[in-house]
Amino acid sequence: MSTLEWSDELACGYEDFDNDHKHLLGLYNKLCVSLGKIDDDQIADMLEELISYTGWHFRHEERIMQEYEYPDYFEHKQVHDTLVSQAKDLYEQFMDGVEGIPEQLLPFLKNWLVEHIMGLDKKNGQFLSEQQ
Ligand code: FEO
């Protein structure tokens, strides 16, 4: 799985969220280049960090969306909740010793980072930038 480079295409228009997304890309890339070179405990640590930071970032976005009464807040939050639940499910399978989970998690994360940021996050970022 290839790493992800930050580009203007990924910018959502709200700087704080762009910074969070850059950090998420960094965590994803760290996992991506480390797989095959590290043991399961280290993979688990990286997955925990990624899931934990993702949860923090989602709460960050949701707090700002609520503050500005973003009209699509509930739709966006529901997508966040589903993504966290799917990531936690894959993490638990990994901890249970199911084979091939990191290889499933990487495309899932890559797809999330690209599709979610370029879709719902951009829509939200555009709304927020119009409020300032
Ligand atoms: Fe940046 Fe909606 O997550």
Backbone and ligand atoms as CSV (ligand in chain L), in Angstrom:
chain,resi,resn,atom,element,x,y,z
A,1,MET,N,N,0.858,-1.193,0.000
A,1,MET,CA,C,0.000,0.000,0.000
A,1,MET,C,C,0.895,1.244,0.000
A,2,SER,N,N,0.580,2.173,-0.884
A,2,SER,CA,C,1.437,3.358,-0.987
A,2,SER,C,C,1.088,4.402,0.069
A,3,THR,N,N,2.058,5.230,0.387
A,3,THR,CA,C,1.836,6.304,1.361
A,3,THR,C,C,0.997,7.412,0.707
A,4,LEU,N,N,0.561,8.335,1.539
A,4,LEU,CA,C,-0.257,9.452,1.057
A,4,LEU,C,C,0.512,10.760,1.245
A,5,GLU,N,N,0.587,11.555,0.220
A,5,GLU,CA,C,1.242,12.857,0.334
A,5,GLU,C,C,0.186,13.935,0.459
A,6,TRP,N,N,0.444,14.921,1.300
A,6,TRP,CA,C,-0.491,16.034,1.431
A,6,TRP,C,C,-0.455,16.873,0.160
A,7,SER,N,N,-1.616,17.320,-0.285
A,7,SER,CA,C,-1.669,18.234,-1.427
A,7,SER,C,C,-2.829,19.200,-1.199
A,8,ASP,N,N,-2.824,20.282,-1.960
A,8,ASP,CA,C,-3.897,21.284,-1.827
A,8,ASP,C,C,-5.268,20.664,-2.081
A,9,GLU,N,N,-5.273,19.606,-2.876
A,9,GLU,CA,C,-6.534,18.912,-3.181
A,9,GLU,C,C,-7.210,18.393,-1.910
A,10,LEU,N,N,-6.385,18.073,-0.897
A,10,LEU,CA,C,-6.923,17.531,0.355
A,10,LEU,C,C,-7.329,18.632,1.340
A,11,ALA,N,N,-6.937,19.872,1.057
A,11,ALA,CA,C,-7.259,20.960,1.985
A,11,ALA,C,C,-8.767,21.174,2.018
A,12,CYS,N,N,-9.328,21.270,3.243
A,12,CYS,CA,C,-10.785,21.426,3.346
A,12,CYS,C,C,-11.190,22.892,3.513
A,13,GLY,N,N,-10.211,23.759,3.703
A,13,GLY,CA,C,-10.541,25.184,3.804
A,13,GLY,C,C,-10.631,25.686,5.233
A,14,TYR,N,N,-10.402,24.826,6.193
A,14,TYR,CA,C,-10.419,25.224,7.599
A,14,TYR,C,C,-9.093,24.748,8.188
A,15,GLU,N,N,-8.240,25.706,8.510
A,15,GLU,CA,C,-6.836,25.375,8.796
A,15,GLU,C,C,-6.646,24.376,9.942
A,16,ASP,N,N,-7.401,24.543,11.018
A,16,ASP,CA,C,-7.241,23.623,12.157
A,16,ASP,C,C,-7.497,22.178,11.737
A,17,PHE,N,N,-8.514,21.975,10.905
A,17,PHE,CA,C,-8.831,20.614,10.455
A,17,PHE,C,C,-7.773,20.108,9.474
A,18,ASP,N,N,-7.278,21.018,8.625
A,18,ASP,CA,C,-6.200,20.604,7.716
A,18,ASP,C,C,-4.993,20.116,8.514
A,19,ASN,N,N,-4.688,20.804,9.609
A,19,ASN,CA,C,-3.546,20.378,10.435
A,19,ASN,C,C,-3.808,19.000,11.052
A,20,ASP,N,N,-5.038,18.779,11.526
A,20,ASP,CA,C,-5.387,17.445,12.051
A,20,ASP,C,C,-5.217,16.388,10.957
A,21,HIS,N,N,-5.717,16.708,9.772
A,21,HIS,CA,C,-5.657,15.738,8.669
A,21,HIS,C,C,-4.204,15.434,8.279
A,22,LYS,N,N,-3.350,16.458,8.320
A,22,LYS,CA,C,-1.919,16.221,8.013
A,22,LYS,C,C,-1.327,15.270,9.041
A,23,HIS,N,N,-1.713,15.457,10.304
A,23,HIS,CA,C,-1.205,14.568,11.352
A,23,HIS,C,C,-1.707,13.134,11.108
A,24,LEU,N,N,-2.970,13.003,10.721
A,24,LEU,CA,C,-3.527,11.677,10.438
A,24,LEU,C,C,-2.784,11.007,9.275
A,25,LEU,N,N,-2.503,11.782,8.245
A,25,LEU,CA,C,-1.739,11.241,7.114
A,25,LEU,C,C,-0.380,10.741,7.581
A,26,GLY,N,N,0.246,11.492,8.486
A,26,GLY,CA,C,1.548,11.095,9.026
A,26,GLY,C,C,1.462,9.763,9.762
A,27,LEU,N,N,0.400,9.586,10.567
A,27,LEU,CA,C,0.235,8.325,11.306
A,27,LEU,C,C,-0.010,7.172,10.340
A,28,TYR,N,N,-0.834,7.433,9.331
A,28,TYR,CA,C,-1.115,6.417,8.316
A,28,TYR,C,C,0.197,6.015,7.613
A,29,ASN,N,N,0.973,7.023,7.198
A,29,ASN,CA,C,2.216,6.744,6.470
A,29,ASN,C,C,3.213,5.972,7.330
A,30,LYS,N,N,3.249,6.326,8.634
A,30,LYS,CA,C,4.173,5.629,9.547
A,30,LYS,C,C,3.818,4.138,9.600
A,31,LEU,N,N,2.526,3.854,9.704
A,31,LEU,CA,C,2.085,2.457,9.736
A,31,LEU,C,C,2.399,1.764,8.414
A,32,CYS,N,N,2.118,2.484,7.335
A,32,CYS,CA,C,2.306,1.948,5.979
A,32,CYS,C,C,3.748,1.506,5.733
A,33,VAL,N,N,4.701,2.352,6.097
A,33,VAL,CA,C,6.106,2.028,5.811
A,33,VAL,C,C,6.688,1.066,6.847
A,34,SER,N,N,6.008,0.902,7.983
A,34,SER,CA,C,6.544,0.048,9.050
A,34,SER,C,C,6.094,-1.400,8.940
A,35,LEU,N,N,4.934,-1.621,8.314
A,35,LEU,CA,C,4.408,-2.992,8.229
A,35,LEU,C,C,5.422,-3.905,7.554
A,36,GLY,N,N,5.619,-5.075,8.129
A,36,GLY,CA,C,6.604,-6.003,7.575
A,36,GLY,C,C,7.949,-5.865,8.260
A,37,LYS,N,N,8.135,-4.747,8.989
A,37,LYS,CA,C,9.425,-4.517,9.663
A,37,LYS,C,C,9.265,-4.508,11.179
A,38,ILE,N,N,8.027,-4.521,11.655
A,38,ILE,CA,C,7.799,-4.409,13.102
A,38,ILE,C,C,6.947,-5.583,13.587
A,39,ASP,N,N,6.979,-5.814,14.920
A,39,ASP,CA,C,6.213,-6.946,15.446
A,39,ASP,C,C,4.767,-6.539,15.771
A,40,ASP,N,N,3.974,-7.535,16.167
A,40,ASP,CA,C,2.545,-7.289,16.398
A,40,ASP,C,C,2.282,-6.272,17.511
A,41,ASP,N,N,3.130,-6.276,18.547
A,41,ASP,CA,C,2.937,-5.303,19.632
A,41,ASP,C,C,3.111,-3.873,19.108
A,42,GLN,N,N,4.095,-3.706,18.251
A,42,GLN,CA,C,4.335,-2.366,17.699
A,42,GLN,C,C,3.215,-1.961,16.738
A,43,ILE,N,N,2.715,-2.942,15.985
A,43,ILE,CA,C,1.573,-2.651,15.102
A,43,ILE,C,C,0.376,-2.231,15.951
A,44,ALA,N,N,0.140,-2.983,17.050
A,44,ALA,CA,C,-0.996,-2.659,17.924
A,44,ALA,C,C,-0.859,-1.240,18.471
A,45,ASP,N,N,0.372,-0.863,18.878
A,45,ASP,CA,C,0.591,0.502,19.400
A,45,ASP,C,C,0.250,1.549,18.342
A,46,MET,N,N,0.676,1.298,17.113
A,46,MET,CA,C,0.413,2.269,16.037
A,46,MET,C,C,-1.080,2.352,15.732
A,47,LEU,N,N,-1.752,1.197,15.734
A,47,LEU,CA,C,-3.200,1.203,15.466
A,47,LEU,C,C,-3.939,1.951,16.567
A,48,GLU,N,N,-3.513,1.716,17.820
A,48,GLU,CA,C,-4.155,2.415,18.944
A,48,GLU,C,C,-3.978,3.926,18.803
A,49,GLU,N,N,-2.764,4.333,18.443
A,49,GLU,CA,C,-2.496,5.770,18.297
A,49,GLU,C,C,-3.365,6.361,17.176
A,50,LEU,N,N,-3.457,5.625,16.075
A,50,LEU,CA,C,-4.240,6.099,14.941
A,50,LEU,C,C,-5.737,6.220,15.287
A,51,ILE,N,N,-6.246,5.193,15.949
A,51,ILE,CA,C,-7.676,5.191,16.290
A,51,ILE,C,C,-7.965,6.266,17.345
A,52,SER,N,N,-7.063,6.380,18.298
A,52,SER,CA,C,-7.246,7.377,19.350
A,52,SER,C,C,-7.206,8.796,18.755
A,53,TYR,N,N,-6.234,9.049,17.892
A,53,TYR,CA,C,-6.142,10.393,17.305
A,53,TYR,C,C,-7.351,10.662,16.395
A,54,THR,N,N,-7.793,9.641,15.685
A,54,THR,CA,C,-8.973,9.802,14.823
A,54,THR,C,C,-10.188,10.200,15.663
A,55,GLY,N,N,-10.365,9.520,16.806
A,55,GLY,CA,C,-11.483,9.855,17.694
A,55,GLY,C,C,-11.380,11.288,18.189
A,56,TRP,N,N,-10.155,11.684,18.562
A,56,TRP,CA,C,-9.939,13.060,19.034
A,56,TRP,C,C,-10.293,14.048,17.924
A,57,HIS,N,N,-9.811,13.767,16.713
A,57,HIS,CA,C,-10.068,14.662,15.577
A,57,HIS,C,C,-11.565,14.765,15.274
A,58,PHE,N,N,-12.271,13.647,15.314
A,58,PHE,CA,C,-13.709,13.685,15.035
A,58,PHE,C,C,-14.429,14.556,16.070
A,59,ARG,N,N,-14.058,14.409,17.326
A,59,ARG,CA,C,-14.691,15.243,18.368
A,59,ARG,C,C,-14.363,16.712,18.141
A,60,HIS,N,N,-13.136,16.977,17.695
A,60,HIS,CA,C,-12.729,18.346,17.382
A,60,HIS,C,C,-13.650,18.932,16.297
A,61,GLU,N,N,-13.810,18.180,15.199
A,61,GLU,CA,C,-14.685,18.656,14.119
A,61,GLU,C,C,-16.122,18.836,14.615
A,62,GLU,N,N,-16.592,17.861,15.372
A,62,GLU,CA,C,-18.004,17.893,15.816
A,62,GLU,C,C,-18.261,19.083,16.741
A,63,ARG,N,N,-17.280,19.389,17.589
A,63,ARG,CA,C,-17.417,20.540,18.497
A,63,ARG,C,C,-17.551,21.836,17.693
A,64,ILE,N,N,-16.727,21.992,16.675
A,64,ILE,CA,C,-16.777,23.218,15.864
A,64,ILE,C,C,-18.069,23.252,15.035
A,65,MET,N,N,-18.468,22.097,14.509
A,65,MET,CA,C,-19.714,22.054,13.719
A,65,MET,C,C,-20.891,22.497,14.578
A,66,GLN,N,N,-20.910,22.038,15.819
A,66,GLN,CA,C,-22.021,22.398,16.720
A,66,GLN,C,C,-21.960,23.881,17.060
A,67,GLU,N,N,-20.750,24.351,17.290
A,67,GLU,CA,C,-20.570,25.767,17.646
A,67,GLU,C,C,-21.136,26.675,16.554
A,68,TYR,N,N,-20.940,26.276,15.290
A,68,TYR,CA,C,-21.407,27.098,14.160
A,68,TYR,C,C,-22.752,26.618,13.610
A,69,GLU,N,N,-23.388,25.696,14.339
A,69,GLU,CA,C,-24.703,25.169,13.946
A,69,GLU,C,C,-24.703,24.694,12.489
A,70,TYR,N,N,-23.724,23.878,12.187
A,70,TYR,CA,C,-23.596,23.330,10.835
A,70,TYR,C,C,-24.838,22.491,10.510
A,71,PRO,N,N,-25.536,22.793,9.414
A,71,PRO,CA,C,-26.807,22.103,9.154
A,71,PRO,C,C,-26.687,20.596,8.914
A,72,ASP,N,N,-25.537,20.129,8.438
A,72,ASP,CA,C,-25.377,18.690,8.173
A,72,ASP,C,C,-24.610,17.972,9.289
A,73,TYR,N,N,-24.669,18.567,10.472
A,73,TYR,CA,C,-23.920,18.000,11.606
A,73,TYR,C,C,-24.249,16.523,11.846
A,74,PHE,N,N,-25.513,16.174,11.924
A,74,PHE,CA,C,-25.880,14.801,12.300
A,74,PHE,C,C,-25.441,13.784,11.243
A,75,GLU,N,N,-25.587,14.147,9.989
A,75,GLU,CA,C,-25.147,13.256,8.906
A,75,GLU,C,C,-23.632,13.018,9.016
A,76,HIS,N,N,-22.900,14.109,9.244
A,76,HIS,CA,C,-21.441,14.011,9.320
A,76,HIS,C,C,-21.026,13.198,10.551
A,77,LYS,N,N,-21.675,13.461,11.669
A,77,LYS,CA,C,-21.343,12.727,12.907
A,77,LYS,C,C,-21.628,11.231,12.754
A,78,GLN,N,N,-22.698,10.922,12.074
A,78,GLN,CA,C,-23.049,9.511,11.873
A,78,GLN,C,C,-21.950,8.786,11.076
A,79,VAL,N,N,-21.419,9.475,10.072
A,79,VAL,CA,C,-20.327,8.883,9.283
A,79,VAL,C,C,-19.095,8.687,10.182
A,80,HIS,N,N,-18.791,9.696,11.012
A,80,HIS,CA,C,-17.670,9.552,11.961
A,80,HIS,C,C,-17.874,8.326,12.848
A,81,ASP,N,N,-19.074,8.212,13.418
A,81,ASP,CA,C,-19.341,7.103,14.350
A,81,ASP,C,C,-19.151,5.754,13.656
A,82,THR,N,N,-19.620,5.666,12.417
A,82,THR,CA,C,-19.492,4.413,11.663
A,82,THR,C,C,-18.016,4.095,11.399
A,83,LEU,N,N,-17.244,5.119,11.013
A,83,LEU,CA,C,-15.821,4.899,10.713
A,83,LEU,C,C,-15.059,4.434,11.953
A,84,VAL,N,N,-15.344,5.060,13.094
A,84,VAL,CA,C,-14.658,4.658,14.335
A,84,VAL,C,C,-15.042,3.231,14.697
A,85,SER,N,N,-16.308,2.921,14.556
A,85,SER,CA,C,-16.773,1.578,14.887
A,85,SER,C,C,-16.101,0.528,13.980
A,86,GLN,N,N,-15.999,0.829,12.689
A,86,GLN,CA,C,-15.349,-0.110,11.752
A,86,GLN,C,C,-13.865,-0.268,12.087
A,87,ALA,N,N,-13.198,0.850,12.406
A,87,ALA,CA,C,-11.764,0.792,12.735
A,87,ALA,C,C,-11.551,-0.008,14.021
A,88,LYS,N,N,-12.411,0.219,15.017
A,88,LYS,CA,C,-12.272,-0.515,16.284
A,88,LYS,C,C,-12.531,-2.002,16.078
A,89,ASP,N,N,-13.471,-2.316,15.206
A,89,ASP,CA,C,-13.775,-3.715,14.916
A,89,ASP,C,C,-12.552,-4.412,14.293
A,90,LEU,N,N,-11.914,-3.730,13.335
A,90,LEU,CA,C,-10.713,-4.302,12.713
A,90,LEU,C,C,-9.588,-4.435,13.741
A,91,TYR,N,N,-9.462,-3.441,14.614
A,91,TYR,CA,C,-8.434,-3.495,15.654
A,91,TYR,C,C,-8.673,-4.700,16.577
A,92,GLU,N,N,-9.912,-4.893,16.973
A,92,GLU,CA,C,-10.219,-6.024,17.864
A,92,GLU,C,C,-9.934,-7.361,17.176
A,93,GLN,N,N,-10.242,-7.439,15.883
A,93,GLN,CA,C,-9.929,-8.669,15.145
A,93,GLN,C,C,-8.423,-8.907,15.129
A,94,PHE,N,N,-7.666,-7.812,14.950
A,94,PHE,CA,C,-6.202,-7.929,14.966
A,94,PHE,C,C,-5.736,-8.452,16.321
A,95,MET,N,N,-6.282,-7.901,17.402
A,95,MET,CA,C,-5.885,-8.320,18.746
A,95,MET,C,C,-6.296,-9.770,19.025
A,96,ASP,N,N,-7.340,-10.238,18.345
A,96,ASP,CA,C,-7.782,-11.633,18.495
A,96,ASP,C,C,-6.945,-12.591,17.634
A,97,GLY,N,N,-5.998,-12.032,16.879
A,97,GLY,CA,C,-5.099,-12.870,16.098
A,97,GLY,C,C,-5.590,-13.210,14.701
A,98,VAL,N,N,-6.638,-12.526,14.244
A,98,VAL,CA,C,-7.115,-12.769,12.871
A,98,VAL,C,C,-6.026,-12.299,11.893
A,99,GLU,N,N,-5.723,-13.144,10.917
A,99,GLU,CA,C,-4.647,-12.831,9.959
A,99,GLU,C,C,-5.059,-11.723,8.979
A,100,GLY,N,N,-4.078,-10.941,8.555
A,100,GLY,CA,C,-4.278,-10.000,7.450
A,100,GLY,C,C,-5.024,-8.721,7.790
A,101,ILE,N,N,-5.198,-8.431,9.079
A,101,ILE,CA,C,-5.975,-7.237,9.441
A,101,ILE,C,C,-5.276,-5.920,9.068
A,102,PRO,N,N,-3.976,-5.762,9.374
A,102,PRO,CA,C,-3.351,-4.492,8.973
A,102,PRO,C,C,-3.473,-4.246,7.469
A,103,GLU,N,N,-3.394,-5.335,6.689
A,103,GLU,CA,C,-3.515,-5.191,5.228
A,103,GLU,C,C,-4.929,-4.766,4.825
A,104,GLN,N,N,-5.910,-5.114,5.655
A,104,GLN,CA,C,-7.290,-4.650,5.383
A,104,GLN,C,C,-7.482,-3.229,5.883
A,105,LEU,N,N,-6.810,-2.946,7.005
A,105,LEU,CA,C,-6.984,-1.642,7.636
A,105,LEU,C,C,-6.388,-0.517,6.788
A,106,LEU,N,N,-5.260,-0.798,6.144
A,106,LEU,CA,C,-4.605,0.260,5.362
A,106,LEU,C,C,-5.490,0.790,4.229
A,107,PRO,N,N,-6.060,-0.081,3.368
A,107,PRO,CA,C,-6.939,0.472,2.333
A,107,PRO,C,C,-8.178,1.151,2.909
A,108,PHE,N,N,-8.685,0.603,4.037
A,108,PHE,CA,C,-9.833,1.221,4.689
A,108,PHE,C,C,-9.478,2.648,5.133
A,109,LEU,N,N,-8.303,2.796,5.760
A,109,LEU,CA,C,-7.879,4.113,6.243
A,109,LEU,C,C,-7.583,5.057,5.084
A,110,LYS,N,N,-6.944,4.518,4.074
A,110,LYS,CA,C,-6.597,5.354,2.914
A,110,LYS,C,C,-7.868,5.877,2.245
A,111,ASN,N,N,-8.809,4.971,2.085
A,111,ASN,CA,C,-10.077,5.360,1.469
A,111,ASN,C,C,-10.775,6.408,2.324
A,112,TRP,N,N,-10.769,6.184,3.657
A,112,TRP,CA,C,-11.400,7.156,4.540
A,112,TRP,C,C,-10.729,8.511,4.420
A,113,LEU,N,N,-9.391,8.497,4.520
A,113,LEU,CA,C,-8.675,9.772,4.518
A,113,LEU,C,C,-8.981,10.559,3.246
A,114,VAL,N,N,-8.954,9.882,2.120
A,114,VAL,CA,C,-9.142,10.589,0.856
A,114,VAL,C,C,-10.619,10.927,0.622
A,115,GLU,N,N,-11.481,9.910,0.715
A,115,GLU,CA,C,-12.904,10.112,0.389
A,115,GLU,C,C,-13.600,11.030,1.392
A,116,HIS,N,N,-13.355,10.795,2.669
A,116,HIS,CA,C,-14.054,11.588,3.684
A,116,HIS,C,C,-13.577,13.039,3.685
A,117,ILE,N,N,-12.251,13.210,3.621
A,117,ILE,CA,C,-11.715,14.578,3.645
A,117,ILE,C,C,-12.178,15.349,2.405
A,118,MET,N,N,-12.133,14.678,1.247
A,118,MET,CA,C,-12.485,15.395,0.016
A,118,MET,C,C,-13.995,15.535,-0.168
A,119,GLY,N,N,-14.750,14.796,0.620
A,119,GLY,CA,C,-16.216,14.879,0.516
A,119,GLY,C,C,-16.801,15.711,1.637
A,120,LEU,N,N,-17.183,15.036,2.705
A,120,LEU,CA,C,-17.897,15.724,3.797
A,120,LEU,C,C,-17.056,16.789,4.483
A,121,ASP,N,N,-15.761,16.525,4.667
A,121,ASP,CA,C,-14.934,17.528,5.361
A,121,ASP,C,C,-14.789,18.805,4.539
A,122,LYS,N,N,-14.693,18.661,3.241
A,122,LYS,CA,C,-14.578,19.864,2.389
A,122,LYS,C,C,-15.858,20.679,2.442
A,123,LYS,N,N,-16.979,19.967,2.434
A,123,LYS,CA,C,-18.282,20.635,2.501
A,123,LYS,C,C,-18.382,21.430,3.816
A,124,ASN,N,N,-17.956,20.777,4.892
A,124,ASN,CA,C,-17.970,21.416,6.197
A,124,ASN,C,C,-16.993,22.604,6.232
A,125,GLY,N,N,-15.787,22.397,5.696
A,125,GLY,CA,C,-14.772,23.451,5.691
A,125,GLY,C,C,-15.241,24.669,4.913
A,126,GLN,N,N,-15.932,24.416,3.824
A,126,GLN,CA,C,-16.439,25.528,3.015
A,126,GLN,C,C,-17.482,26.319,3.809
A,127,PHE,N,N,-18.382,25.589,4.483
A,127,PHE,CA,C,-19.395,26.246,5.306
A,127,PHE,C,C,-18.722,27.097,6.388
A,128,LEU,N,N,-17.750,26.527,7.082
A,128,LEU,CA,C,-17.090,27.230,8.185
A,128,LEU,C,C,-16.350,28.462,7.689
A,129,SER,N,N,-15.704,28.341,6.527
A,129,SER,CA,C,-14.954,29.497,6.026
A,129,SER,C,C,-15.893,30.643,5.652
A,130,GLU,N,N,-17.130,30.308,5.295
A,130,GLU,CA,C,-18.119,31.353,4.965
A,130,GLU,C,C,-18.650,32.043,6.229
A,131,GLN,N,N,-18.483,31.402,7.394
A,131,GLN,CA,C,-19.000,31.977,8.643
A,131,GLN,C,C,-18.012,32.970,9.255
A,132,GLN,N,N,-16.778,33.011,8.725
A,132,GLN,CA,C,-15.750,33.838,9.397
A,132,GLN,C,C,-15.486,35.139,8.669
L,1,FEO,FE1,FE,-11.868,15.101,9.234
L,1,FEO,FE2,FE,-15.011,14.509,9.269
L,1,FEO,O1,O,-13.280,14.044,9.588
